[in-house]
Amino acid sequence: MTIKVALAGAGAFGIKHLDAIALIEGVEVVSLVSRELAKTQAVAARYGIPHVSTELADSLALAEVDAVILCTPTQLHAAQAIACLEAGKHVQVEIPLADSLPDAQAVVARAGRAGKVAMCGHTRRFNPSHQWLHQRTLRGEFRLQQLDVQTYFFRRSNMNALGQPRSWTDHLLWHHAAHTVDLFAYQAQSPIVQAHALQGPIHPELGIAMDMSIQLKAANGALCTLSLSFNNDGPLGTFFRYIGDTGTYLARYDDLYNGRDEQIDVSQVAVSMNGIELQDREFFAAIGEQREPNASVAQVLPCYEVLHRLEQQLR
């Protein structure tokens, strides 16, 4: 049976998902939703998507749609995820699940009642580099002592990953920190019990902090230090240093190196080296197998509980 999908958000990340889905058998995107009709029609034509709309409700009304992937602005994630579940659709919402704890809790509660697959795009769980270390941890071959992470962008104006103006404001805490907060607990295999944050000045136009520092401690004693900036003028991206009891490893997106900067072959960890594709494969496999996916909304809720505590401190 072919899983028929509606994708909301035809921007930079929506395109990443369309490219990934094109590589997955048994899945077809049948509806595309985005804010600007002409641009959405152009993307739909490129990918052979028959239905286009500027309203998510139009896609949810299509009986043939089984599942929805939300790549929309952060501020819409929770309400749209709930709307998908109420329409009887499986849903994958891109990270973050929400930009407040009550909204995240509401999605988890609705997913529990819906009996549908509800997943959040915590891509770090799926990147081969992080998967390689996770598998070593589960086999007892590696125990995380400290995770040191740098998440750096150069976005002194409101731009997306393609350098185009955004219609919404991104957030270091509720978006970019969510990746690392969840990954740290996942890799340490231990819940976060202490969390502290500092932030720099608030941007006068964007209304957000452009620099942030976060410290975390897991119940098993593992530590995490996270530095985030929208002011960093290169190199850009997120860089991870894993310090463990049996080795030190450097993860740069899907690539992995040891402490001597020798590359480790992670090409056999999964069927692809593309984290987004692996994330989408898990979503569709969970639908087909009628099971809870890795990074289900329930599994990632503790991340948003920590973000809430950090936000309270910063206020």
N, C-alpha and C positions, 0 to 999 in steps of 0.2 A: 504494500500500500504506500502510495506517495503522500508524504506529509506536505500539506500546502500552507505556505507562510505569508503573512503580511509583515512588511518591514516599515517601521515608522522612523523617519529621519534619514534624508538622502544626502547628509553632509559627509565629512571626512570619515567618520567611523561607520556610518551606514554603508559606504562604499567598501570598506574593509570586510564587512559581513557579507555583502553581495558577492565579492570575489571569493570568499571562503565557501559560501553555500554552493557556488558553481562547481566546486570540487567534491561535493558530497552527494552520493547517489541516493535516490529515493526522496529527494526534497526539491520542492519547486516554489519559488517566490511568485505569488499570484496577485499581490497588491502592494503598492508603494505609496506611502503617505509622507508628505513634507510640506513646509510652510509656503514655498513659492511654486505655483503650479507649473510655470514654463520650465523651470529647472528640474522639477520632479518628472515631468513628461520626458525631458531629454535623457535623464538617467534611466527611466523605465524603458525607453526605446533601445538604449544601449544594451540592456540586460534582458530584453524580451519579456517585460512584465506587463500583463494585459490591463490591469486596473490601476488607476491613479486617482488620488484625492488629496485635498489639503486638510481633511478631517479624519481623525482616527475612527470615529463612529461609523463612517462609511465602510471602512474595512471590516470592522467588527460585525457589521450587519451581513457580511457575505457568509452564507452557510458553508461554503467550501473551505473557508479559512480554519485550519486546525490550531495554528500557533502564531504568536506575534513576537517579533524582536523589536524592542524599543531602543532607538539610538537618538532620542530626543533630548532637549535641554534638561539638566539635572532637576530643576524645579518642577518638572512635569512627571518625573518618574513614578512616584508613589501613586498619584491619582490615576495615571494611565495604566499602571500595572493592575490596580484594583478593577478598573473598567474592563480590562481584558479578561480577568478571572470571572467577573460577573457576567460577561458575555459567553462564558463557557470555553474560553480559549486557553491553551497552554501559553506561558509567557516567559521570555527571557528579557530582563531589563538590564541595560548596560549599567556599569558601575558609575555612580553610587546608587544603591537601592533607594535612597531618599536623602534629603538634606536636613532631616530632624529625626530624633528617635521616635516620637509618637507616630510619625508617618511610616517609618520602617516597621514598627510594631503592627500598624494597621494592615500593611501588606502581608506580613507573616500570618496574622490572624485570618485574613480573608483567604489566603492560600490554603490554610489548614481546613477551612470549610469547603473549599471548591473541589478538592480532589483532583486538581490539575497540577502538572509540572510547573513549578515557579522557581526560576533560577536567576541569579544575579551574575553579571559578567566580571567576576573577579579573575581576570586573565592570568595573573601571576601563578595561580594554582595549576595552570595548564601549560605555561611555557616549558619547553623541554629542559632548559637549564635548571629551573626550580623543581621540576618533576624528578630529575636525576637525583637531586639531593634529598627530596622527600622519600623516594624509594630506598635510598641508603639509610635514612632515619628509621623507616619502618622495619628494615632488616636488622636494626641494631648496630649498623656499621658507622654511624655518624650521630653525634649529639651536639646540637647547637648550643654554643656558649654565648655568642654575641653576633648580632646582625647590624651592620653599619650601612645605612642607605642614604644616597643623595638623589633627590628628585629635582632636576633643574630645567627651567624654561627661560626663554627671553620673551616675555609678553607684557611689556609696559603699556600696551594698549590691548583692547579686547579682541584678540585674534584666535582662530581655531588652528588645528594642526596643519592646515594647508596655507596658513598665512592670510586667511580671509576674515573679514569682520564678523564677529559673532552677534547674534540677536539676544544673547543672555550672558551672564557673568559666571565664569568658572570659579572654583574655590579650592584653595590648598588643603584645608582641613577635610571638608565633606566629600571631596572627590579624590585628590591625589594622595592624601594620607591614608585613605581607606584601603588602597592597594597594599600598602606596607603593614598597616595594623592587622589586617586579615592574614597576610602572608606570614607575619611573625608568629602568630599563635598557631597557624597551620603547620609551619616548619618546626617550631619548638614542641609541638604536640602537647601544649600546656596553655591554660587560659591566662590572659593578662590580668595581673592583680594590682599593678601600680602603673600610673600614667601621668606624665607631666608635660606641659607645653608652654612655650614662649612665642610671642609673635612680634614682628616689627611694626613700623607705622602703617596706619590704614591709608590706602590710596585715596586721594581726595575726590576723584571722579568715579572709580570703580567700587569704592566702599568696602574693599577687602584688604586683608594683610597680604603683602607681596613677599614676605619672608617669614619662615616659621621653623622652630626647632622642637622636636618631640622626643621624649625618653619613655621607654616602656620596660616593664619587668614581668616575666611570666612566673607562674606559680613554682615551676621547677628551677628558678634562678636565672634563666636565660635573660639576656639584656638586648635591647634594641635602641639605636640612636638614629633618628631620621631628620635630615636637613632638607627643607623645601624652599624653592625660590622661583619667583616669576621675573627676577631682576638679573639672572645669570646670563652673561653674554658668551656662552660656549665654554666647554662642550656641553651639548644639550642631551637630555634623556634621564634615565634612572639607572643607577649603578649600585650593585649590592656586593658587600663583602661579608661572606659567611665565615665566622671563626668558630671552629668546632673542636671536639676532643681528639679527632683523628685527621684533621687537615684544615686548610684555609682555602676558600674558593671565591672567585670573582664572577658574578653573573652580570652580563650586559645583554639585556633582552633575551634572545633565544640562544646566545652563546655562553659558554662556561669555560673558565680558566682556573688553574690551581694557583697557589700562592706565589709560584715562580713565573707566573704569566704564561704557562704552557697550556694550550687549548686542549680541552677534553671533548672527545667525540660523543655528542648526545643525539646523533642522528637516528639511533635505533631505539630511543626511549619511547617514541610514539610514531604513528603513521604519517606525521607531518612535522615540520619544524615551525609551523605557523601557529602561534598561541590562540589567535582568534578562531582559526579553523578547528583546532582541538576543542576549544570551548563550545563551539557550535555543534560539533560532533557529539559531545557529551549531552547537550540539550536534546538533540533529536534521538539519541540512543535511549535516554531516559523516558522519552515519550513512547517509543516503540516497545520498550521493556516494562513500561508502567512501574517505574521505580523513582526514588528520590535521586536527583542528580548531585554530583559534587558541586559545591557552591550553590546549593538550594538557598532560598531566602531565609529559611530557618537556620541553616548552618552559618550564614554570615551575619546574623543579627548581633552576636556578641561584638563584632567589629563596630557596629553603629552605637552600641552601648558605651564603648570606650570613647568614640568620637564625641558623644554627648557629654561625657565627663570632662573631656578636654575643652570643649566649648564653654562649659560652665566655669572652668578655671580661667579661661581667657577673658571672659566677661567680667 
